């Protein structure tokens, strides 16, 4: 979701998923981890705003898998493939400058009322950013449709039924740093 469309306390301008969970999108405006949960407590909102955020990535078949953990209370994973985005939103191959950190926006949305509850900007290491870029470059050369995507997600979920196993299998899993966008 374009960052200029998101404001804490305002309605989320996109489509809300049918169930709680996370989405990861690598669009032209930048990467975003979107968390959708119902009936969020203030404690959960503060967790996203203040606690340590850990992010990782691994490739499973054609998919990019993003295991994540926020503080001691929240963890999950999200899958992505760039061919599922509208063509105008697909990222292009990008090269990070040496030692440049990789920015990610974390958005928390309460599915109960459709409001954005928290926005946080983080960065991860150059190495993790490069791993994301390598997956995107691979995906740009390997089209899959929704049926293939769903089958691969099912295979991933069968092989990694617990988030902890995805975290352990991740090529990179690291604590992020807070970031104030320019």
Phi and psi in degrees as a GROMACS rama.xvg file:
@    title "Ramachandran Plot"
@    xaxis  label "Phi"
@    yaxis  label "Psi"
@TYPE xy
-55.8523  125.365  UNK-2
-56.3944  -30.1648  UNK-3
-71.0604  -12.0263  UNK-4
-90.2463  -8.62889  UNK-5
-106.509  127.934  UNK-6
-138.935  135.037  UNK-7
-60.7719  134.025  UNK-8
91.578  -14.544  UNK-9
-97.1131  164.696  UNK-10
-64.7122  139.922  UNK-11
-70.4494  125.445  UNK-12
-80.691  -4.42913  UNK-13
-101.512  -173.922  UNK-14
-79.6828  134.577  UNK-15
-86.758  136.912  UNK-16
-68.6392  160.597  UNK-17
-73.3157  -19.3189  UNK-18
-141.2  164.188  UNK-19
-62.2277  148.01  UNK-20
160.437  -167.113  UNK-21
-127.397  147.78  UNK-22
-125.732  142.749  UNK-23
-122.446  129.623  UNK-24
-130.162  133.096  UNK-25
-110.933  81.6222  UNK-26
-98.7141  176.904  UNK-27
-59.28  -31.7847  UNK-28
-79.7556  -12.3936  UNK-29
132.033  166.644  UNK-30
-75.3687  146.21  UNK-31
-144.249  132.34  UNK-32
-101.455  114.681  UNK-33
-105.153  126.413  UNK-34
-110.751  124.479  UNK-35
-118.498  111.962  UNK-36
-136.398  151.525  UNK-37
-93.679  148.419  UNK-38
50.5584  55.6157  UNK-39
-69.8401  132.54  UNK-40
-82.7733  160.965  UNK-41
-62.0705  -32.0639  UNK-42
-62.9441  -40.9714  UNK-43
-67.326  -38.8448  UNK-44
-62.5135  -47.1651  UNK-45
-60.9072  -36.4066  UNK-46
-57.0989  -48.3595  UNK-47
-67.6398  -36.4429  UNK-48
-71.7322  -31.2603  UNK-49
-125.934  -30.3441  UNK-50
-74.2432  162.822  UNK-51
-61.0536  137.61  UNK-52
-114.303  126.721  UNK-53
-111.545  136.038  UNK-54
-133.737  145.042  UNK-55
-142.261  179.819  UNK-56
-153.622  144.616  UNK-57
-147.748  156.753  UNK-58
-102.725  134.691  UNK-59
-129.007  106.377  UNK-60
61.1219  -122.954  UNK-61
-91.7002  -4.9552  UNK-62
-88.5844  151.672  UNK-63
-99.119  132.485  UNK-64
-116.269  130.021  UNK-65
-118.168  95.0453  UNK-66
-76.3918  144.055  UNK-67
-143.709  156.213  UNK-68
-147.586  134.291  UNK-69
-124.102  115.379  UNK-70
56.3767  -147.085  UNK-71
-103.884  2.80676  UNK-72
-107.805  -22.6827  UNK-73
-131.643  137.407  UNK-74
-157.802  157.377  UNK-75
-179.047  -164.024  UNK-76
-149.16  162.721  UNK-77
-144.145  145.085  UNK-78
-110.08  151.953  UNK-79
-147.52  153.575  UNK-80
-150.12  127.037  UNK-81
-64.9502  -22.4998  UNK-82
-73.2688  -7.86297  UNK-83
-86.6092  -6.74876  UNK-84
-86.4781  154.8  UNK-85
-60.2852  143.32  UNK-86
-51.4172  -36.83  UNK-87
-72.7026  -13.72  UNK-88
-102.354  -7.90115  UNK-89
-65.8902  140.39  UNK-90
-73.5208  163.907  UNK-91
-109.908  166.822  UNK-92
-56.3996  132.11  UNK-93
-130.11  148.072  UNK-94
-117.558  125.679  UNK-95
-80.2237  142.065  UNK-96
-67.019  150.341  UNK-97
-52.4834  134.778  UNK-98
70.7833  6.16582  UNK-99
-78.7737  133.815  UNK-100
-83.2435  156.078  UNK-101
-101.906  116.817  UNK-102
-82.5936  142.053  UNK-103
-137.165  133.816  UNK-104
-94.7347  134.13  UNK-105
-110.74  123.101  UNK-106
-120.478  127.846  UNK-107
-110.312  123.401  UNK-108
-122.113  133.209  UNK-109
-86.5259  113.061  UNK-110
-66.3899  -23.1601  UNK-111
-62.6992  -42.3302  UNK-112
-120.121  -0.540453  UNK-113
73.0259  18.4959  UNK-114
-100.838  145.099  UNK-115
-73.1473  124.198  UNK-116
-103.525  -25.857  UNK-117
-155.649  145.095  UNK-118
-131.056  133.979  UNK-119
-144.283  138.909  UNK-120
-109.202  126.636  UNK-121
-127.835  167.5  UNK-122
-131.716  152.863  UNK-123
-122.633  170.911  UNK-124
-62.301  160.578  UNK-125
-57.1727  -40.1803  UNK-126
-63.6109  -42.8698  UNK-127
-68.1276  -40.4306  UNK-128
-59.7572  -41.0407  UNK-129
-63.5853  -38.5413  UNK-130
-62.5128  -41.7377  UNK-131
-60.6009  -47.1505  UNK-132
-60.9669  -37.3444  UNK-133
-66.6127  -37.6738  UNK-134
-66.2302  -42.9757  UNK-135
-61.4757  -45.6883  UNK-136
-59.7285  -42.0784  UNK-137
-62.1586  -46.4991  UNK-138
-64.5329  -37.0182  UNK-139
-61.6678  -23.92  UNK-140
-98.6746  3.89226  UNK-141
-139.247  88.868  UNK-142
-65.0599  138.035  UNK-143
-135.765  152.37  UNK-144
-99.6529  -179.795  UNK-145
-60.9388  -37.199  UNK-146
-64.0894  -46.0494  UNK-147
-63.016  -41.4365  UNK-148
-59.6928  -50.4872  UNK-149
-60.1266  -39.9007  UNK-150
-65.5256  -40.6087  UNK-151
-70.4836  -37.2241  UNK-152
-61.5767  -43.2116  UNK-153
-61.0356  -44.1954  UNK-154
-61.6173  -43.3987  UNK-155
-60.6018  -47.2692  UNK-156
-64.8041  -32.4556  UNK-157
-70.1805  -38.967  UNK-158
-76.8471  -30.9125  UNK-159
-125.709  70.799  UNK-160
-68.6446  -21.4565  UNK-161
-115.221  140.648  UNK-162
-58.0989  -36.7228  UNK-163
-56.6649  -35.6326  UNK-164
-70.5265  -34.1329  UNK-165
-68.66  -39.1976  UNK-166
-61.013  -44.7966  UNK-167
-65.5501  -32.6755  UNK-168
-83.7362  -13.8308  UNK-169
-61.4856  135.018  UNK-170
-62.8983  -32.727  UNK-171
-138.687  136.249  UNK-172
-150.225  117.093  UNK-173
-147.907  159.859  UNK-174
-76.3271  131.952  UNK-175
-83.3604  172.375  UNK-176
-117.712  149.213  UNK-177
-68.5108  152.3  UNK-178
-146.622  135.299  UNK-179
-104.306  115.068  UNK-180
-65.0793  149.796  UNK-181
